[in-house]
Each structure stands twice: as C-alpha cells, then as structure tokens.
Amino acid sequence: MIDVLVVGAGPTGLMLAAELRLHGVRTVVVEKDSEPTGHSRAQGLHVRSTEVMDQRGLLDQFLARGRQFRVGGFFAGLGPAWPEGMDTAHSYVLAIPQAETERLLAGHATGLGVEFRRGCALTGLEQDADGVTAGLADGTRLRARYLVGCDGGRSTVRKLLGTPFPGEPSRVDTLLGDVALTATPEELAAVAAEVRKTHLRYGAMPLGEGRYRVIVPDEGASEDRAAPPTLDHLRARLRAVGGTDFGAHDPRWISRFGDATRQAERYRTGRVLLAGDAAHVHPPTGGQGLNLGVQDAFNLGWKLAAEVNGWAPDGLLDSYHAERHPVGAAVLDNTRAQTELMNPGPGQRALRRLVAELMEFEEVNRHLIEKITAVSVRYDLGGGHPLVGRRLRDVRLGRGRLYELTHAGRGLLLDPAGRLSAGGWADRVDHVVDTGPELDQLDVRAALLRPDGHVAWVGDDQEELAPALKRWFGGPAAG
C-alpha cells in the first residue's frame, strides 16, 4: 500500500510530496500530463514562499534562477514603493517563472525519493476506514492510506468527492499570452500608460529575449470558454483596447482567465484532502495563487506525515482545514477587493484614488503588502505571546541562521538559556541552545517551533512547555 497518493504535479503537489518524503512517507504523484507543459502562469514567489524555500535549504537554487524586485504596485497596481520594515529577512519579490519553480521542486522531490507516474489521469476514487482506492484512466487501481487532490481549479478529486465549491462565477475575462513583439519598448510604454488610465488589466511585461507577457481585457469572449484563444483573437483584442497589436507573433502560450472566486467548504473528507487551486480559486491579482498553494502544502505535509507515522496527536490533521481555510478565505477577499479597484467604472475609479491616497501612509502600504505576501498570517493557536501562531522570521544565532536549522522539517525548541528539555520528543523535536541580538529584540525567552516554522509556544517554564509538546508532537517516546 502507498502511504499517500498525491494527484497533480504542479507546485502544490510537488511541495507536498517533498514534505512527506522528508519524513519517510512513501509518496506517489500521479499527473495526467505526460510531460511538464513548460507554461508559466505564475511569475514569482512572494515573501512567505521564499522563506519556505529557505527553511528547506532550497533558496540558493531559486535565487540563482530568479531576480529580486522591491517595487510598488502589488496591491491592485497601487502603492508608491516597496514598504520598509517588513517582518522578514527576505523583503523582496522573487521573479521566477512557474515552469522553473516546478522544475526545481520536481528535482527536490525526486532526490528525496518521490515516485512519479505521469500520463495517468485519475478517473475514480473510493475510500473506506483503512484507505483510498484510486482508479486511473489506463485501468490501473492504486491503494493508498491517504489521497490529496492538488489537481487545480477544475479538480477531479474535488468533483469525485462531491465537495461543495461555493462562490461567484467569472464575470470578467482576461487574455494572457507569452509572445514576441516587434514594437519598441518606448511604444509599449507610451500606449500602456495611456490605456491604463481606464483599463488596468492591460500591458506587456518583458520576459527577456524579445518576448513579453501580454495581458488585455477579453470582453465578448467566445461562449465556449473551454476553447483555447488564438493569436488572431489576442491581436484583435489588443487593437480594440489599445489601437495596436504591437506586432504580436510567435506565441508560446495563450490563455484566458476569469475572476471566478470559489472555495471548497471543507479541505478534508475522511482520508481525502484538497490543497492549492483544488481547494480555492480566485483572480490572479497580487500574484497569490501559486504561493497560497505552496503554503497549503507546507502546512499539511508534516501533519499528514505525523498521521502516517503514528505519532500525530488527536486533531492534528484536522488543524490543516482549521488553519488554512481562513487564510484562503482572506485571499479570496483581498482579490475581490483588488478586482473592484481595477474595474473601469467611475465609482471604482474614485475608490481607487482614495485607496492610492491611503497607501501613501507607510503603515497602510506595509499592511497590505504583508497581507498579499502572507507575512502577516497568524494561526489561532490560543493566547499568550504575540508571536504565538505566527511564523518566526529568519534570525541570526551564534551558530548561524535559524532557517539553517530547519532543513530536516522537524520541530525546534529554541532555548537561549538552556534551561528546558524536549527529551521525550527528541525523535521529533530538535533542542537548540543558542541566541543572538535579533532574538533578544523579539523578547523570546524560549520558543517551540512547529516544522512549518510557526511558533506554538513561548515561555520559560518546563511544566508549561510539556502540554505544548503533547499538543503538536503527540506523547513522549517510551522510556
């Protein structure tokens, strides 16, 4: 029997599979496409996802293939500049195509021993008290203890489960394409500046080597939204909105997206779970989709591994829905707000001017960007210290950086004074006696970190620490 069957080899599925293998869980990924598409809907990693890569020792690979940006405009195209004073050691956006992110994560997962079965579409699933039986298009049947649907917004897993997916259907369509252009950068900038006075879903972002990511409103889209748009249609829309098609040619990829906003009512049904776009869809405003899915996987991986490995305390796996469903709902809300701010009506333009004025205040700008980049996420883990429920940013310690100690995906007891013990949990929690000026500034006497880096407890009393260890890491080992 397979421990966990992951359906979908996008960024969410790859991240989840790697997290599971980090804990010795036998994981198989099935993917309907025979080969990676090479297409890149998403174009970058936000702060929290960059931290995730750092926590697992992958960041150097991503930095070598991406570019760091600190610019304004990530909230509905507003914001005078990148905010100062963000609660992170990685205060930037890392521009890197989704295809490259998938390649790096696939290499990471393969190196950890994840099994891949490409060209295998899921066609059915049945679950019972002991596991899940998955049927594939080639007639193969696989048996797993758990199955996770990471198979996108049109998730087959979600549909087979019958999980309600409430929300709003798409009202506004937009074309997106990676194409070559003959127009000069000066012409592109001049036309975009004029059109964006009224149409904010318009522009051309350079990708290098003479290619651009083009975006343009698609009012009057074909009734058959499943039919892929053509180069002729893209050029016609560019002319209709901006008066020129910029000489668009040689398309590598053209797609259409809408502003549908939906979220699964539950992320877990028995032994089947949902993550990434299978659990939530929303407009791409703010570039949050890929990042939200990777962070879902980071939250779920260690919890599901604990369940498979037999040490999960009661309710640990259910905390995945309890923690991530509100985060997904908040992203849906901020993309709804951004979409309204970007619509061309006179009321929306007036509101946009007001929000732009507010974002001149540094605190407002930082608040909104920390929301989009997931730096401000705090899980409801109870009262106490302000850090409880938040992830701890990377800080320098005497022996190096905090995140260098988290590569194995274990819990971590950070104990500057060396007065505490995690002895009964040494197989699950590393005890680190170390400190540094940055940690002192956070007023942290000692902290218990979960494998995802979120702070589960802050204090200095061994009797208070023990319940936190049991809550998140189960009972102590015998003997």
VENWOPE-V628142 format. One line per field, one symbol per residue. ss: DSSP state (h for helix, s for strand, l for the rest). phi: phi as a letter, one per 30 degrees, with the letter a starting at -180 (. if undefined). psi: psi as a letter, one per 40 degrees, with the letter a starting at -180 (. if undefined). A space follows every 10 residues. Layout:
ss = ???
phi = ???
psi = ???
This chain:
ss = lsssssslll hhhhhhhhhh hhllllssss slllllllll lllsslhhhh hhhhhlllhh hhhhhlsssl llllsllsll llllllllll llsssllhhh hhhhhhhhhh hhllssssll lsssssslll lsssssllll sssssssssl lllllhhhhh hlllssssll lllsssssss llllhhhhhh hhhhhlllll llssssssll ssssssslll llllllllll hhhhhhhhhh hhllllllss ssssssslll sssslllssl lssslhhhls slllllllhh hhhhhhhhhh hhhhhhhhhl llllllllhh hhhhhhhhhh hhhhhhhhhh hhlllhhhhh hhhhhhhhll lhhhhhhhhh hhlllllsll llllllllls sllllsslls shhhhlllll ssssslllll llhhhlllss ssllllhhhh hllllssssl lllsssssll lhhhhhhhhh hhhllllll
phi = .ddbcccjcd edddddeddd deciddbbcc bdddbedidb ddbacdeddd dedddcicde ddddcbbcbb bdjdchicjd addciddadb daccdadedd eddddddddd ddjdccbdib ddbaabbbdc lbccccddjd bccbdbbbdb cidceddddd didebdlcdd cbcbcbacbc bcddeddedd dddddddbbd dalbcdcjhi cbccbaebei dedddddddc dedddddddd dciachidah ddabbbbcce bbbddbcbbi ccbbbiddca baddeiicde dddddedddd eddddddddi cddeidddde dedddddddd dedddedddd dcdddddddd dddddddddd deddededdd dddidddbdd cjdjdeddjc ddddbdcdck ceddccddic dbccbedicc bbedcddbbd cccaaaeddd ddhcdabccd ddiddcablb cddddedddd dcbiddddi
psi = hidhhhhhfa dddddddddd ddeehhhhhh hdhdiideig dieihidddd dddddefedd ddddeihhig iieehfeihd ihiifigieg gihhhhiddd dddddddddd deehhhgifg hheiiiiade ahhhhideei hihidihhhf fidfhddddd dfhigiahih dhihihihii ieiidddddd dddddeddhe ghahhheife iihhhiifif iidgeehhii dddddddddd deeieefhig hdhhihiafi hihhdiehgb ehiiiaedeh iiiehefedd dddddddddd ddddddddee ehiheddded dddddddddd dddddddddd deieiddddd dddddddded hddddddddd ddeedehhig eiaaidehdi ihihihidea iddeeedefi ihhhgdefei ifdefdeehh hhhiaidddd defhdiihhi deeihdihae hddddddddd ddeaiiii.
